[in-house]
Amino acid sequence: MQTVKLNNEVIMPQLGLGVFQVWDPAETQQTVETALELGYRLIDTAAAYHNETAVGAALAASASKVPREELFVTSKLWVQDMTYAGAQRGVRDSLAKLGLDYLDLYLIHQPIGDVYGAWRALEELYEVGKIRAIGVSNFSPALLAAFTHFNRIKPAVNQIPINVFQPQTAPVDYLQANGIQPEAWGPFAEGRHDLFTNEVLTKIGQRYHKTPAQVAIRWLIQRGVVVIPKSTHEQRLQENLEVFDFELLPADMVAITELEMPQNHVRTAADVERILQITVHED
Ligand SMILES: NC(=O)c1ccc[n+]([C@@H]2O[C@H](COP(=O)([O-])OP(=O)(O)OC[C@H]3O[C@@H](n4cnc5c(N)ncnc54)[C@H](OP(=O)(O)O)[C@@H]3O)[C@@H](O)[C@H]2O)c1
């Protein structure tokens, strides 16, 4: 598995499995076990996905085949816990549910709430070895510039939506120039805009005997982005892994970047209200 080196020298696989919206525990456990068997080592979950326990069951069931040190497990702090004490509790809960002694990466899931207080707690947990790397998600470059300036430890990762329709060229440039690893969530645009039958991706893929999904992942890999596609199907899990045996030409890279669609999406008060309705525990 190809890897990247984070700004604290921790090595992270460049491709992993995301488990958002895999709600059924048996399906989650089966998917993670299958992924580990196929060679996935990075698993991306979150308190808000309500599936850390099932992910933990899969890690435990695979422990004889995949030693802990080969795994790279990410979880995320939900907004309900976005305070200093909440972050301490969030990490404790995630570790207990996952059945782990330490997390490889822990992210502030959304820039909502007392992210500075939460970060102080994460810095402390990082320093005592409970988390190998700490980072953020859904932070804009402007937010990150301030966040980095006013904190002691710089985030190692920013997980943001990046895909062929939303290349995020300027944010990715900003992250790479500042030693923060970009990680793509929704690398298939969550299946929107007919990505899997897109004409440009299909045509480019035909030259390499690759599917549009593989081209979409490869384009992110070549940009130095970490990618965490989600699938619950074994054949697709395998397909999404087979992206290290071909290389897109510079002209392909440019042609794909031109698939960008206008986003015009500024987070509204209603979006934030919707996020605030999601709870990870009762209280
Ligand atoms: N930080 C954040 O705020 C945030 C937000 C969203 C997601 N994430 C993370 O990013 C991960 C990935 O994003 P996502 O799950 O939203 O969407 P995604 O990976 O862009 O797309 C997933 C969709 O693509 C389908 N699919 C996967 N591989 C395929 C293939 N080879 N051919 C055809 N269809 C395929 C899946 O269906 P099947 O499962 O049926 O195969 C599913 O419907 C999440 O699981 C989560 O870990 C983070």
The ligand as a MOL file (V3000), in Angstrom:
LIG
                    3D

  0  0  0     0  0            999 V3000
M  V30 BEGIN CTAB
M  V30 COUNTS 48 52 0 0 0
M  V30 BEGIN ATOM
M  V30 1 N -15.4560 14.2720 7.3210 0
M  V30 2 C -16.6780 14.3150 6.8250 0
M  V30 3 O -17.4610 15.2460 7.0960 0
M  V30 4 C -17.1360 13.2100 5.9390 0
M  V30 5 C -18.3460 13.3280 5.2210 0
M  V30 6 C -18.7240 12.2610 4.3740 0
M  V30 7 C -17.9100 11.1470 4.2670 0
M  V30 8 N -16.7450 11.0480 5.0020 0 CHG=1
M  V30 9 C -15.8580 9.8600 4.9140 0
M  V30 10 O -15.5110 9.6310 3.5460 0
M  V30 11 C -15.8950 8.2920 3.1780 0
M  V30 12 C -16.2640 8.2250 1.7170 0
M  V30 13 O -17.3240 9.1180 1.3930 0
M  V30 14 P -18.8240 8.6650 1.1430 0
M  V30 15 O -19.0230 7.3450 1.7590 0
M  V30 16 O -19.7320 9.7420 1.5760 0 CHG=-1
M  V30 17 O -18.9760 8.5820 -0.4340 0
M  V30 18 P -18.1070 8.0070 -1.6740 0
M  V30 19 O -17.0030 7.1410 -1.1970 0
M  V30 20 O -17.7870 9.1530 -2.5560 0
M  V30 21 O -19.1900 7.1460 -2.4590 0
M  V30 22 C -19.7600 6.0050 -1.9250 0
M  V30 23 C -20.7690 5.4620 -2.9300 0
M  V30 24 O -20.0870 4.9280 -4.0730 0
M  V30 25 C -20.4930 3.5790 -4.2810 0
M  V30 26 N -19.3140 2.8640 -4.8100 0
M  V30 27 C -18.1410 2.6330 -4.1640 0
M  V30 28 N -17.2510 2.0490 -4.9700 0
M  V30 29 C -17.8750 1.8840 -6.1670 0
M  V30 30 C -17.4500 1.3460 -7.4150 0
M  V30 31 N -16.2300 0.8650 -7.5900 0
M  V30 32 N -18.3540 1.3440 -8.4360 0
M  V30 33 C -19.6200 1.8440 -8.2740 0
M  V30 34 N -20.0470 2.3720 -7.1070 0
M  V30 35 C -19.1870 2.4080 -6.0610 0
M  V30 36 C -20.9560 3.0820 -2.9330 0
M  V30 37 O -21.9230 2.0820 -3.0660 0
M  V30 38 P -21.8150 0.6290 -2.3840 0
M  V30 39 O -21.4370 0.8120 -0.9400 0
M  V30 40 O -23.1930 0.0780 -2.5490 0
M  V30 41 O -20.7630 -0.1120 -3.1630 0
M  V30 42 C -21.5960 4.3460 -2.3560 0
M  V30 43 O -22.9060 4.5000 -2.8380 0
M  V30 44 C -17.0710 8.0120 4.1430 0
M  V30 45 O -17.4050 6.6520 4.2020 0
M  V30 46 C -16.5270 8.5830 5.4180 0
M  V30 47 O -15.5890 7.7080 6.0100 0
M  V30 48 C -16.3580 12.0700 5.8250 0
M  V30 END ATOM
M  V30 BEGIN BOND
M  V30 1 1 1 2
M  V30 2 2 2 3
M  V30 3 1 2 4
M  V30 4 1 4 5
M  V30 5 2 4 48
M  V30 6 2 5 6
M  V30 7 1 6 7
M  V30 8 2 7 8
M  V30 9 1 8 9
M  V30 10 1 8 48
M  V30 11 1 9 10
M  V30 12 1 9 46
M  V30 13 1 10 11
M  V30 14 1 11 12
M  V30 15 1 11 44
M  V30 16 1 12 13
M  V30 17 1 13 14
M  V30 18 2 14 15
M  V30 19 1 14 16
M  V30 20 1 14 17
M  V30 21 1 17 18
M  V30 22 2 18 19
M  V30 23 1 18 20
M  V30 24 1 18 21
M  V30 25 1 21 22
M  V30 26 1 22 23
M  V30 27 1 23 24
M  V30 28 1 23 42
M  V30 29 1 24 25
M  V30 30 1 25 26
M  V30 31 1 25 36
M  V30 32 1 26 27
M  V30 33 1 26 35
M  V30 34 2 27 28
M  V30 35 1 28 29
M  V30 36 1 29 30
M  V30 37 2 29 35
M  V30 38 1 30 31
M  V30 39 2 30 32
M  V30 40 1 32 33
M  V30 41 2 33 34
M  V30 42 1 34 35
M  V30 43 1 36 37
M  V30 44 1 36 42
M  V30 45 1 37 38
M  V30 46 2 38 39
M  V30 47 1 38 40
M  V30 48 1 38 41
M  V30 49 1 42 43
M  V30 50 1 44 45
M  V30 51 1 44 46
M  V30 52 1 46 47
M  V30 END BOND
M  V30 END CTAB
M  END
